[in-house]
Amino acid sequence: MKPGLLEEIIDKIKSVKIAIVGDFCLDAYWFIDESGSEISIETGQATKPVRQQKYSLGGAGNVANNLAAMQVKEIRAFGVIGNDPFGIEMIRIMKLAGIDTGNLLVQDKHWSTHVYIKPYITDHEQNRIDFGNYNILTEETADKLIHNLKDVINNVDLTIINQQVLSGIHTEYFRQKLVEVISLFPGKIFIADSRNFMDFYHGAYRKMNDTEAALLCGFKKVPDGSVSGSEVKESADELLRRYRKPLFITRGNRGSLTISDKGISEIPGLMILSKTDTVGAGDSYLAGVAAALAAGYSTDIAAESGSFAAGVTVQKLFQTGTASPEEILRIGQDPDYIYSPEIADDIRQAKYLEKTEIEIINRWKNDLNIKYAIFDNDGTISTLREGWELVMAPVMVKAILGEKYQETDETVYNKVVTRVNELIDKTTGIQTLMQMKLLLGLIKEFGFVPEDQMLDEFGYKEIFNRELMLMVKQREEKLVHGELTIEDLTLKYAVPFLKRLYNNRIKLYLTSGTDEEDVKHEASVIGHDYLFEGRIYGAVGDINKEAKKIVLDRILDSIGESEAGQIVTFGDGPVEIRETRKRGGITVGIASNELRRYGLNQAKRTRLIKAGADIVAPDFSQADRLLVLLNIK
């Protein structure tokens, strides 16, 4: 998305008007605290005391709530509720959000407000309790709803059709009447999101997920099964021919796809480092798409807006969250995309430079003219810090468990270890300070350490660095005493490769997420610091300043954005690859096995391709072929 466009979209959607016809539901979260349980005199059974309860809009209500959070000017809800306390609560929440509830009809008989009660004990959801499964919509209610909708269609910019449940408003009679409405207003946009009746809304745009699209086209898929890119595109083509209207197909962390008579557009997924909850993400995506379409934007721009909205809400736990304009701007102004996920996840799709282990992900059209080379330090050149994860993991586990470290039961301990390993895996390559900030989130989440006893990110980083430097100093001493050689502490042929670039008069830059003074010291210990001529950069102690982003900004400032294609970055972490990709440089992922110092690390390969690597190599052992590929003589 072009700079400034997202701000423009957010500003324009504040003037649009949207109607939502659908199954309005209520999500109830009941947090049970068994410490207050007692034995019921009447039943002799233990009670389930609810310490806290929260209610939020679900189904069509969640779509409406997302539109309200985006500050859409007018949102009109068309649906049915029961004459019950839950319906009253739904109306109350919607009015507080600024949603027009004048067309939420109350059907007194054979209808209960759709409610999904989700009891939680600690962080485990128990069996859900549902209301509304036996609803029967009368033709009288259906006719009144359709009549009210016809009256406002010309006064709204877009209408969303939401079908959430089989026992909702979308009976066969109502669907037929709704299709008649669509045909009466051919100049208006209708967009349908239906779990069970996607084929029925003739004349409407459609939003669905990849599994739904594949099933509609005859592919045999299970609900959580994967759908390949080729299957999604084949399904999109067939559905466009069937419906003759644009489609939006979501693919989870693989992004989304749009298709219209102008062709297919693929929107990459967003890299989210924090814990996620995908409940309601599809509703947020739909709201973002609908708002942008209503404001007059194209389907591909609308899809990208929807992705940003969903990217915000998946990070909100224990709720069907919404995305405010500020949150959408924050995630959308400098987004971290997931590139080539199918190639990344399936090494069988790898395509190699002939007779090499060098994998080519993206090819460039013109001959390269490389003048600047940026190198990550740890894991790309130096292996002095190899095994840092094995130092960081126990530090984090002890920080989370605090004084309960020794006595915590095995199940909880293993859960903490798993979450720590996930955090480390996702954040490899970013600043240690940021990793420790994310650690604080885990400490608060598990709740073993009182808040007044928690350190800040600087304190936990100091503990980690102290442990890490003990390991590094031991290796440095072995080098000084001749027990280790430079080759033992660097990736295979890394230093000779640096020298060849240096001799070709390519300016070299060294970057790291660790402290700058430590990076300079280690480069001097290994003895290749002179090759960088002072261009060595590391973390500066400010969590808001990413060392690797800073160095890239400096390069662009010095040579100009028009020459960004003359930069090549080598790294084994996602940050340096991702940031270079954003700026139009060439990216070489070094998927190194740091323990052996040569050969492929498949986990790194996956991360690097998703971060945007154009090339992936396990090490520098095939330097001649790599230099030819980069057009460096």
Secondary structure by P-SEA (a helix, b strand, c coil): cccaaaaaaaaaaccbbbbbbcbbbbbbbbbbccccbbbbcccccccccccbbbbbbcaaaaaaaaaaaacccbbbbbbcccccaaaaaaaaaaaaaccccccccccccccccbbbbbbbccccccbbbbccccccccaaaaaaaaaaaaaccccccbbbbbbccccccccaaaaaaaaaaaaacccbbbbbbccccccccccbbbbbcaaaaaaaacccccccccccaaaaaaaaaaaaaaccbbbbbbccccccccccccbbbbbbbbbccccccccaaaaaaaaaaaaaaaacccaaaaaaaaaaaaaaaaacccccccccaaaaaaaccccccccaaaaaaccccccccccccccccccccccccccbbbbbccccccccccaaaaaaaaaaaaaaaccccccccaaaaaaaaaaaaaaaaacccccaaaaaaaaaaaaaaaccccccccccaaaaaaaaaaaaaaaaaaaaaaaaacccccccccccaaaaaaaaaaaaccbbbbbccccaaaaaaaaaaaccccccccccccccccccccaaaaaaaaaaaaccccccccbbbbcccaaaaaaaaaabbbbbbccccccccccccaaaaaaaaaacccbbbccccaaaaaaaaaccc
